[in-house]
Amino acid sequence: MDIYVMRHGQAGMVAKRDSERELTADGRAQVKMMATQLATKTAQFDYVLVSPFVRAQQTWEEASSAFSEPSRVITLNELTPDGDAKAVSALVDEFAADSQILVISHLPLVGYLVQEFVPSAGAPLFATAAIAHIHLTTSQSKLVALEHPA
């Protein structure tokens, strides 16, 4: 199974609630650039799991044009910034072993997810729109790459 963990693009700071913050123009450009780079490695996801926060939903909207239609796009309330990495990893594990999964979420959860899947990697910091590629097999887990926008 290949899991790609992506932090949302740069978001504005002005909103009534954190969950309503929207991507900036720079954030949209970051996401498009990173999605284009990722599409050279994988053209399709079986599942896309997205935080319900506006900036994460907008990140998928911007990125989706770079990929074939996924089997399912699922909004998960567990993918908020203060989400439980163990609970999210258990949800991901429920998906088919040969799946390609994209998870779009927030700091600090994205770092903790990497650590949950690959304990030896620790909890890396993610720039906005950064993507971690994790390869999981029944015998091992490996952080293949963590790429940040230039």
C-alpha positions in Angstrom: 0.0 0.0 0.0 1.2 3.5 -0.8 0.0 6.4 1.3 0.6 10.0 0.4 0.1 12.4 3.2 -0.4 16.0 2.1 -0.7 19.2 4.1 -3.2 21.7 2.7 -1.9 24.7 0.8 -1.3 28.1 2.3 -4.4 29.5 3.8 -5.5 33.0 4.8 -5.6 33.9 8.5 -8.9 35.8 8.5 -12.0 33.7 9.1 -14.7 33.4 11.8 -13.4 29.9 12.7 -10.2 28.0 11.9 -12.3 25.5 10.0 -13.4 28.2 7.5 -10.0 29.5 6.5 -9.6 29.5 2.7 -6.6 28.9 0.5 -4.8 32.0 -0.7 -3.8 32.4 -4.4 -0.3 31.3 -3.4 -1.7 28.3 -1.7 -3.7 27.3 -4.8 -0.5 27.6 -6.9 1.5 25.5 -4.4 -1.1 22.8 -4.5 -1.3 22.7 -8.3 2.5 22.5 -8.5 2.8 19.7 -6.0 -0.1 17.8 -7.5 1.5 18.0 -11.0 4.8 16.7 -9.5 3.0 13.9 -7.7 1.0 12.9 -10.9 4.4 12.0 -12.5 4.7 9.3 -9.8 1.1 8.1 -9.6 -1.8 8.9 -11.9 -4.6 7.6 -9.7 -5.7 7.0 -6.1 -8.0 4.4 -4.9 -9.1 6.5 -2.0 -8.7 10.2 -1.2 -9.4 11.0 2.5 -9.9 14.7 3.2 -10.4 16.9 6.3 -13.7 18.6 6.5 -12.0 22.0 6.9 -12.4 24.4 3.9 -8.7 24.7 3.1 -8.3 20.9 2.9 -11.4 20.6 0.7 -10.1 23.3 -1.5 -6.7 21.6 -1.7 -8.3 18.5 -3.1 -10.4 20.6 -5.5 -7.2 22.1 -6.8 -5.2 18.9 -6.9 -7.9 16.6 -8.3 -7.4 17.8 -11.9 -3.9 16.3 -12.0 -5.3 12.8 -11.4 -7.7 10.3 -12.8 -11.0 10.0 -10.8 -10.4 8.1 -7.5 -12.6 5.2 -6.6 -13.8 7.2 -3.6 -13.3 10.6 -2.0 -14.2 10.5 1.7 -14.4 13.5 4.1 -13.3 12.3 7.5 -13.9 14.4 10.7 -10.9 12.6 12.2 -8.5 14.5 9.9 -8.7 17.9 11.7 -5.5 19.4 13.1 -6.0 17.9 16.5 -7.1 14.5 15.1 -5.9 11.2 16.7 -3.1 9.7 14.5 -3.7 6.2 15.9 -7.4 6.4 15.0 -6.7 7.7 11.5 -4.0 5.1 10.8 -6.5 2.4 11.9 -9.0 3.8 9.4 -6.4 3.8 6.6 -5.5 0.2 7.5 -9.1 -0.8 6.9 -8.6 -0.1 3.2 -7.4 -2.7 0.8 -3.7 -3.6 1.1 -2.9 -2.8 -2.5 -4.5 0.6 -2.5 -3.0 4.0 -3.2 -4.3 6.5 -0.8 -4.1 10.3 -0.6 -4.7 11.9 2.8 -5.1 15.7 3.0 -5.0 17.2 6.4 -3.2 19.7 8.7 -0.4 20.3 11.1 0.3 18.7 13.5 -1.7 15.7 12.5 0.2 15.1 9.2 3.5 14.8 11.0 2.0 12.4 13.6 0.5 10.3 10.9 3.9 9.8 9.3 5.3 8.8 12.7 2.4 6.4 13.2 3.0 4.7 9.9 6.8 4.9 10.1 8.0 5.2 13.7 11.7 5.6 12.7 10.8 8.7 10.7 9.6 10.6 13.7 7.1 13.4 13.2 8.4 15.6 10.4 7.4 19.2 9.9 5.5 19.9 6.7 5.5 23.1 4.7 2.1 24.0 3.3 1.3 21.7 0.3 4.1 19.3 1.3 3.6 15.6 0.5 5.0 12.5 2.3 5.1 9.2 0.4 4.9 6.2 2.7 5.2 2.6 1.4 3.6 -0.1 3.7 3.9 -3.8 3.4 3.0 -6.5 5.9 6.7 -6.8 6.8 7.9 -3.2 6.8 7.1 0.5 6.5 9.2 3.1 4.8 9.1 6.8 4.3 10.0 7.0 0.6 10.1 10.8 0.3 8.9 14.1 1.9 8.7 16.8 -0.7 8.0 20.5 -0.1 7.1 23.2 -2.6 10.1 25.2 -3.9 
